[in-house]
Amino acid sequence: MRAFLDFLRAFTIMFLRNRQALFWTFFFPVLLMGLLGIVFGRGFGGDLNLAIVRLDNGMVANVMVQAFKNADGITVSQPATEADALKQLKDGTVQGVLVLPSDLQQRFAEEDDTTRLPFHYDNSDLATAGQIMGVTQQIVESVGNGIAKVQPKLAIRPLGVKSQSLSYLDFLVPGIVALSIMQTAIFGIAGTIVTYKEKGVLRRLRATPLPMRSFMGSNVTMRVVTALIQTAIVLAVGMLLFHVKVNGSLALVAVVAIVGAGCFVSLGFTIAAVSKNQEVAQALMNVVQTPMMFLSGIFFPMNNAPAWIQPVVKVLPLTYLADALRAVIIGDASLWAVRWDLAILLAATGVFVMTAWRFFRWE
């Protein structure tokens, strides 16, 4: 235990004396969050996001979906169920949900009266609701009039839903926390261990009576504690300066952060294990981190990403860390609610640990 504490103290002192490491660890995440918040603080972009729940496969439904896809200024997604679409609406991913009922074709052909399609909107943001409702009503009516040559044949039936009305920063902050944990763990472990291997430090330490498990364990402990401090700083700045909503338990946030840090620390050890020198390690770190930065839903939701890239999104560990943090911080979710995200992170940790154990060399 004495050796572990001595190593932990030494690693902490070296880290605190490294101004560059302090900048990238603590200041840069806050700076990135602020810049993105200033640029995109009003939302995810110019387009409105509409979810269409298609329960009818008839001609009217086909024309309706195509009309929305061809419309400018609106992005269309098609969730499998109405429940999934309403969850996206409550989470703030979409601004409206249009339901095409299973008997749409039959009602359109047989009824003389106007067929009203259920349309769910966020009644806590009336400005955006007015925009999405106006566009949706216009397209629905034009489709109905164009097919039946009768006015009005189709219309919407507005149904208000209370959502969390999240800002872009509410979405962004958990992603920045996840990104910070990943970068600190990978760069801190992989860069440090490879440097020690190149300089012969590990070989010399192994020849001493000092237990190597204390050396490795203290390094891991410092990175996990650093991840917790990062999380606290980003959340505190987000709450105080940008009025970010933190609805969940901070204790649960800490648990998720620890699981995530453990996953990426083990990934850092894997990179160090297969890297012969710093050049190889830097290249591998960039290859590993770059896709995760842009494809894990850190900066923008990935719901509307092309179908061919969705399998890539789902194999990235950072996706599950960001989703779990967002669910706990914003959605006040329990650990049980994010159990699959945590299970995948723990499974990935096991794979990384076994890989690092298999390929690790002391020099």
DOKE-39259 format. One record per residue (C-alpha): residue number from 1; x, z, y; residue in one letter; chain. Coordinates in Angstrom, 2 decimals, decimal comma, m for minus. Example, Ala and Ser with C-alpha at 12.3 -4.5 7.8 and 13.67 -1.06 7.14 Angstrom:
> 1/12,30/7,80/m4,50/a/A
> 2/13,67/7,14/m1,06/s/A
This chain:
> 1/0,00/0,00/0,00/m/A
> 2/2,90/0,78/2,34/r/A
> 3/4,33/m2,71/1,85/a/A
> 4/0,92/m4,26/2,52/f/A
> 5/0,53/m2,36/5,82/l/A
> 6/4,09/m3,19/6,88/d/A
> 7/3,53/m6,90/6,24/f/A
> 8/0,18/m6,76/8,03/l/A
> 9/1,78/m5,14/11,07/r/A
> 10/4,60/m7,69/11,09/a/A
> 11/2,21/m10,67/10,83/f/A
> 12/0,01/m9,24/13,60/t/A
> 13/2,94/m8,72/15,97/i/A
> 14/4,26/m12,24/15,34/m/A
> 15/0,80/m13,67/15,93/f/A
> 16/0,30/m11,76/19,19/l/A
> 17/3,68/m12,91/20,48/r/A
> 18/2,84/m16,56/19,83/n/A
> 19/1,08/m17,64/23,02/r/A
> 20/0,28/m21,09/21,70/q/A
> 21/m1,44/m19,60/18,64/a/A
> 22/m3,40/m17,21/20,85/l/A
> 23/m4,59/m20,09/23,03/f/A
> 24/m5,79/m22,26/20,14/w/A
> 25/m7,31/m19,30/18,30/t/A
> 26/m9,23/m17,51/21,05/f/A
> 27/m9,33/m19,52/24,28/f/A
> 28/m9,77/m23,08/23,01/f/A
> 29/m13,08/m22,47/21,13/p/A
> 30/m14,58/m20,94/24,28/v/A
> 31/m13,26/m23,80/26,40/l/A
> 32/m14,67/m26,40/23,98/l/A
> 33/m18,04/m24,65/23,90/m/A
> 34/m18,20/m24,56/27,70/g/A
> 35/m17,26/m28,21/28,18/l/A
> 36/m19,75/m29,47/25,61/l/A
> 37/m22,41/m27,17/27,04/g/A
> 38/m21,86/m28,54/30,55/i/A
> 39/m21,95/m32,16/29,40/v/A
> 40/m24,78/m31,91/26,85/f/A
> 41/m26,48/m28,72/27,94/g/A
> 42/m29,86/m30,36/28,37/r/A
> 43/m30,13/m31,65/24,83/g/A
> 44/m28,64/m33,75/22,08/f/A
> 45/m28,97/m37,06/23,87/g/A
> 46/m31,36/m39,41/25,61/g/A
> 47/m33,56/m40,33/22,65/d/A
> 48/m36,63/m38,42/21,57/l/A
> 49/m36,68/m37,45/17,89/n/A
> 50/m39,88/m38,03/15,92/l/A
> 51/m40,50/m37,18/12,26/a/A
> 52/m43,05/m39,39/10,48/i/A
> 53/m44,60/m37,94/7,32/v/A
> 54/m45,79/m40,98/5,41/r/A
> 55/m48,39/m40,12/2,77/l/A
> 56/m49,89/m43,64/2,61/d/A
> 57/m48,14/m46,81/1,45/n/A
> 58/m50,64/m49,28/2,84/g/A
> 59/m50,17/m52,04/5,37/m/A
> 60/m51,20/m49,91/8,36/v/A
> 61/m48,57/m47,28/7,53/a/A
> 62/m45,92/m49,97/7,09/n/A
> 63/m46,66/m51,50/10,48/v/A
> 64/m46,80/m48,07/12,12/m/A
> 65/m43,39/m46,95/10,85/v/A
> 66/m41,79/m50,28/11,78/q/A
> 67/m43,28/m50,11/15,28/a/A
> 68/m41,72/m46,71/15,89/f/A
> 69/m38,36/m47,86/14,51/k/A
> 70/m38,40/m50,84/16,88/n/A
> 71/m39,32/m48,73/19,91/a/A
> 72/m36,62/m47,94/22,48/d/A
> 73/m35,79/m44,34/23,35/g/A
> 74/m37,09/m42,78/20,15/i/A
> 75/m35,28/m41,93/16,91/t/A
> 76/m37,38/m41,80/13,74/v/A
> 77/m36,80/m39,78/10,59/s/A
> 78/m39,04/m39,63/7,50/q/A
> 79/m39,03/m36,19/5,80/p/A
> 80/m40,44/m36,06/2,30/a/A
> 81/m43,15/m33,50/3,06/t/A
> 82/m45,12/m32,22/6,02/e/A
> 83/m43,62/m28,76/5,46/a/A
> 84/m40,09/m30,16/5,83/d/A
> 85/m41,08/m31,97/9,01/a/A
> 86/m42,68/m28,87/10,53/l/A
> 87/m39,55/m26,87/9,72/k/A
> 88/m37,49/m29,43/11,64/q/A
> 89/m39,92/m29,14/14,54/l/A
> 90/m39,67/m25,34/14,57/k/A
> 91/m35,89/m25,54/14,36/d/A
> 92/m35,82/m27,90/17,33/g/A
> 93/m34,35/m30,84/15,39/t/A
> 94/m37,31/m33,08/16,24/v/A
> 95/m39,73/m32,96/19,15/q/A
> 96/m42,79/m34,24/17,31/g/A
> 97/m44,26/m34,79/13,83/v/A
> 98/m46,71/m37,65/13,14/l/A
> 99/m48,62/m37,49/9,86/v/A
> 100/m49,90/m40,69/8,24/l/A
> 101/m52,56/m39,31/5,82/p/A
> 102/m52,92/m40,55/2,26/s/A
> 103/m56,28/m42,22/3,01/d/A
> 104/m55,13/m43,95/6,21/l/A
> 105/m55,59/m47,50/4,90/q/A
> 106/m59,05/m46,75/3,54/q/A
> 107/m60,25/m44,99/6,70/r/A
> 108/m58,87/m47,75/8,89/f/A
> 109/m60,74/m50,40/6,90/a/A
> 110/m64,06/m48,59/6,44/e/A
> 111/m64,65/m46,36/9,46/e/A
> 112/m66,06/m47,67/12,71/d/A
> 113/m64,91/m44,65/14,73/d/A
> 114/m61,41/m43,97/15,94/t/A
> 115/m59,07/m42,62/13,24/t/A
> 116/m57,10/m39,69/14,64/r/A
> 117/m53,67/m39,01/13,14/l/A
> 118/m52,38/m35,41/13,12/p/A
> 119/m49,55/m35,03/15,61/f/A
> 120/m47,62/m31,76/15,82/h/A
> 121/m45,62/m30,94/18,95/y/A
> 122/m43,73/m27,99/20,42/d/A
> 123/m46,09/m26,20/22,79/n/A
> 124/m43,30/m23,99/24,16/s/A
> 125/m41,66/m27,00/25,88/d/A
> 126/m44,48/m28,81/27,63/l/A
> 127/m42,23/m31,24/29,50/a/A
> 128/m40,70/m32,66/26,32/t/A
> 129/m44,07/m32,43/24,55/a/A
> 130/m45,62/m34,60/27,26/g/A
> 131/m42,92/m37,23/26,80/q/A
> 132/m43,07/m37,45/23,03/i/A
> 133/m46,87/m37,27/23,01/m/A
> 134/m47,21/m40,08/25,55/g/A
> 135/m44,84/m42,39/23,69/v/A
> 136/m46,43/m41,64/20,32/t/A
> 137/m49,98/m42,17/21,62/q/A
> 138/m49,02/m45,49/23,18/q/A
> 139/m47,42/m46,86/20,00/i/A
> 140/m50,21/m45,60/17,72/v/A
> 141/m52,90/m47,18/19,90/e/A
> 142/m51,02/m50,48/20,20/s/A
> 143/m50,64/m50,70/16,42/v/A
> 144/m54,32/m49,98/15,84/g/A
> 145/m55,45/m52,44/18,51/n/A
> 146/m53,05/m55,12/17,28/g/A
> 147/m54,31/m54,96/13,71/i/A
> 148/m58,04/m54,42/14,21/a/A
> 149/m58,49/m56,15/17,59/k/A
> 150/m60,73/m53,20/18,45/v/A
> 151/m60,01/m50,56/21,09/q/A
> 152/m59,48/m47,74/20,32/p/A
> 153/m59,02/m47,85/16,55/k/A
> 154/m56,16/m45,37/16,12/l/A
> 155/m55,27/m42,31/18,17/a/A
> 156/m53,41/m39,01/17,72/i/A
> 157/m54,85/m35,53/17,26/r/A
> 158/m52,42/m33,15/19,05/p/A
> 159/m51,62/m29,89/17,25/l/A
> 160/m49,42/m27,43/19,11/g/A
> 161/m46,70/m25,59/17,19/v/A
> 162/m44,64/m22,70/18,53/k/A
> 163/m40,97/m23,49/17,93/s/A
> 164/m37,81/m21,68/18,87/q/A
> 165/m37,26/m24,15/21,74/s/A
> 166/m33,50/m24,13/21,26/l/A
> 167/m31,07/m25,50/23,80/s/A
> 168/m28,06/m27,55/22,82/y/A
> 169/m25,82/m24,50/23,26/l/A
> 170/m28,02/m22,50/20,88/d/A
> 171/m27,29/m25,20/18,31/f/A
> 172/m23,63/m25,59/19,28/l/A
> 173/m22,36/m21,99/19,29/v/A
> 174/m22,69/m21,31/15,52/p/A
> 175/m20,96/m24,64/14,91/g/A
> 176/m18,08/m23,66/17,19/i/A
> 177/m17,77/m20,36/15,30/v/A
> 178/m17,58/m22,26/12,00/a/A
> 179/m15,05/m24,75/13,40/l/A
> 180/m12,85/m21,93/14,74/s/A
> 181/m12,87/m20,13/11,41/i/A
> 182/m11,87/m23,31/9,59/m/A
> 183/m9,04/m24,23/11,95/q/A
> 184/m7,55/m20,74/12,16/t/A
> 185/m7,62/m20,27/8,40/a/A
> 186/m6,21/m23,66/7,46/i/A
> 187/m3,57/m23,99/10,17/f/A
> 188/m2,59/m20,32/9,96/g/A
> 189/m2,12/m20,23/6,21/i/A
> 190/m0,91/m23,75/5,42/a/A
> 191/1,43/m24,01/8,40/g/A
> 192/2,91/m20,54/7,90/t/A
> 193/3,43/m20,76/4,13/i/A
> 194/5,01/m24,24/4,27/v/A
> 195/7,37/m23,10/7,05/t/A
> 196/8,40/m20,08/4,98/y/A
> 197/9,00/m22,33/1,96/k/A
> 198/11,14/m24,76/3,97/e/A
> 199/13,26/m21,94/5,43/k/A
> 200/13,70/m20,20/2,09/g/A
> 201/11,86/m17,07/3,22/v/A
> 202/9,56/m16,99/0,18/l/A
> 203/12,47/m17,45/m2,21/r/A
> 204/14,40/m14,58/m0,63/r/A
> 205/11,35/m12,32/m0,51/l/A
> 206/10,65/m13,00/m4,16/r/A
> 207/14,17/m11,76/m5,00/a/A
> 208/13,46/m8,39/m3,32/t/A
> 209/11,51/m5,46/m4,82/p/A
> 210/8,71/m6,08/m2,31/l/A
> 211/5,48/m7,11/m4,10/p/A
> 212/4,49/m10,67/m3,22/m/A
> 213/0,81/m9,78/m3,57/r/A
> 214/1,24/m7,48/m0,55/s/A
> 215/2,85/m10,34/1,40/f/A
> 216/0,07/m12,78/0,55/m/A
> 217/m2,73/m10,22/0,82/g/A
> 218/m1,66/m9,06/4,27/s/A
> 219/m1,53/m12,67/5,51/n/A
> 220/m5,03/m13,33/4,19/v/A
> 221/m6,34/m10,06/5,68/t/A
> 222/m4,98/m10,92/9,12/m/A
> 223/m6,65/m14,36/9,04/r/A
> 224/m10,00/m12,89/8,01/v/A
> 225/m9,83/m10,24/10,75/v/A
> 226/m8,89/m12,96/13,23/t/A
> 227/m11,94/m14,95/12,14/a/A
> 228/m14,16/m11,93/12,85/l/A
> 229/m12,62/m11,48/16,30/i/A
> 230/m13,11/m15,19/17,02/q/A
> 231/m16,74/m14,93/15,99/t/A
> 232/m17,33/m11,94/18,25/a/A
> 233/m15,65/m13,59/21,25/i/A
> 234/m17,52/m16,91/20,93/v/A
> 235/m20,87/m15,15/20,49/l/A
> 236/m20,21/m12,76/23,37/a/A
> 237/m19,24/m15,56/25,77/v/A
> 238/m22,20/m17,65/24,62/g/A
> 239/m24,63/m14,78/25,22/m/A
> 240/m23,20/m13,60/28,54/l/A
> 241/m22,38/m16,90/30,26/l/A
> 242/m24,69/m19,42/28,61/f/A
> 243/m27,64/m17,21/27,58/h/A
> 244/m27,40/m18,29/23,95/v/A
> 245/m30,01/m16,71/21,68/k/A
> 246/m28,56/m14,49/18,95/v/A
> 247/m31,60/m13,46/16,94/n/A
> 248/m29,92/m12,38/13,71/g/A
> 249/m28,04/m9,31/12,57/s/A
> 250/m24,40/m9,22/13,63/l/A
> 251/m23,54/m7,51/10,34/a/A
> 252/m24,92/m10,50/8,41/l/A
> 253/m23,02/m12,85/10,72/v/A
> 254/m19,84/m10,94/9,84/a/A
> 255/m20,55/m11,30/6,10/v/A
> 256/m21,03/m15,06/6,41/v/A
> 257/m17,89/m15,33/8,56/a/A
> 258/m15,85/m13,43/5,95/i/A
> 259/m17,09/m15,69/3,13/v/A
> 260/m16,29/m18,77/5,22/g/A
> 261/m12,85/m17,47/6,18/a/A
> 262/m12,07/m16,77/2,53/g/A
> 263/m13,05/m20,33/1,60/c/A
> 264/m10,84/m21,97/4,21/f/A
> 265/m7,94/m19,56/3,69/v/A
> 266/m7,96/m20,63/0,03/s/A
> 267/m8,07/m24,28/1,19/l/A
> 268/m5,05/m23,54/3,38/g/A
> 269/m3,19/m22,17/0,35/f/A
> 270/m4,10/m25,34/m1,58/t/A
> 271/m2,64/m27,53/1,17/i/A
> 272/0,49/m25,37/1,25/a/A
> 273/0,78/m25,56/m2,53/a/A
> 274/0,85/m29,36/m2,66/v/A
> 275/2,95/m29,88/0,51/s/A
> 276/6,71/m30,22/0,25/k/A
> 277/7,35/m29,95/3,99/n/A
> 278/5,67/m29,57/7,39/q/A
> 279/5,13/m33,32/7,83/e/A
> 280/3,12/m33,55/4,61/v/A
> 281/1,22/m30,36/5,44/a/A
> 282/0,27/m31,59/8,92/q/A
> 283/m0,93/m34,91/7,53/a/A
> 284/m3,04/m33,20/4,86/l/A
> 285/m4,51/m30,74/7,37/m/A
> 286/m5,58/m33,60/9,62/n/A
> 287/m7,01/m35,60/6,72/v/A
> 288/m9,01/m32,56/5,55/v/A
> 289/m10,19/m31,29/8,92/q/A
> 290/m11,10/m34,46/10,80/t/A
> 291/m14,05/m35,50/8,58/p/A
> 292/m15,35/m31,93/8,55/m/A
> 293/m15,22/m31,69/12,35/m/A
> 294/m17,41/m34,73/12,88/f/A
> 295/m19,55/m34,90/9,72/l/A
> 296/m20,54/m31,25/9,19/s/A
> 297/m23,14/m30,96/11,92/g/A
> 298/m20,88/m28,95/14,22/i/A
> 299/m21,62/m30,82/17,44/f/A
> 300/m24,83/m32,70/16,60/f/A
> 301/m27,43/m32,56/13,79/p/A
> 302/m26,72/m34,86/10,85/m/A
> 303/m30,38/m35,33/9,85/n/A
> 304/m30,50/m38,82/11,31/n/A
> 305/m27,09/m39,92/10,03/a/A
> 306/m27,09/m43,07/7,83/p/A
> 307/m28,17/m42,48/4,25/a/A
> 308/m24,85/m43,71/2,85/w/A
> 309/m22,92/m40,94/4,62/i/A
> 310/m25,24/m38,08/3,61/q/A
> 311/m23,45/m37,48/0,26/p/A
> 312/m20,19/m37,03/2,19/v/A
> 313/m21,85/m34,51/4,50/v/A
> 314/m23,08/m32,52/1,51/k/A
> 315/m19,65/m32,11/m0,12/v/A
> 316/m17,94/m30,71/2,97/l/A
> 317/m17,59/m26,89/2,88/p/A
> 318/m17,87/m26,68/6,67/l/A
> 319/m21,43/m28,05/6,44/t/A
> 320/m22,54/m24,99/4,49/y/A
> 321/m20,69/m22,51/6,70/l/A
> 322/m22,21/m24,03/9,85/a/A
> 323/m25,70/m24,12/8,29/d/A
> 324/m25,46/m20,50/7,13/a/A
> 325/m24,18/m19,26/10,50/l/A
> 326/m26,87/m21,21/12,35/r/A
> 327/m29,59/m19,85/10,06/a/A
> 328/m28,43/m16,25/10,49/v/A
> 329/m27,57/m16,36/14,20/i/A
> 330/m30,49/m18,46/15,45/i/A
> 331/m33,09/m18,17/12,71/g/A
> 332/m32,58/m14,46/11,88/d/A
> 333/m32,26/m15,45/8,22/a/A
> 334/m31,36/m12,96/5,50/s/A
> 335/m28,43/m13,37/3,14/l/A
> 336/m30,92/m14,30/0,44/w/A
> 337/m32,19/m17,14/2,61/a/A
> 338/m28,67/m18,60/2,86/v/A
> 339/m27,70/m17,74/m0,71/r/A
> 340/m27,10/m21,37/m1,72/w/A
> 341/m24,81/m21,98/1,25/d/A
> 342/m22,82/m18,85/0,39/l/A
> 343/m22,79/m19,74/m3,32/a/A
> 344/m21,34/m23,17/m2,56/i/A
> 345/m18,69/m21,64/m0,29/l/A
> 346/m17,74/m19,13/m3,00/l/A
> 347/m17,63/m21,88/m5,64/a/A
> 348/m15,38/m23,96/m3,37/a/A
> 349/m13,18/m20,90/m2,88/t/A
> 350/m12,77/m20,58/m6,64/g/A
> 351/m11,80/m24,26/m6,97/v/A
> 352/m9,26/m23,99/m4,14/f/A
> 353/m7,73/m20,79/m5,55/v/A
> 354/m7,29/m22,32/m9,01/m/A
> 355/m5,77/m25,47/m7,50/t/A
> 356/m3,36/m23,46/m5,35/a/A
> 357/m2,39/m21,30/m8,34/w/A
> 358/m1,72/m24,40/m10,44/r/A
> 359/0,49/m26,24/m7,95/f/A
> 360/2,09/m23,47/m5,86/f/A
> 361/5,88/m23,34/m5,77/r/A
> 362/7,97/m20,67/m4,04/w/A
> 363/10,47/m23,14/m2,59/e/A
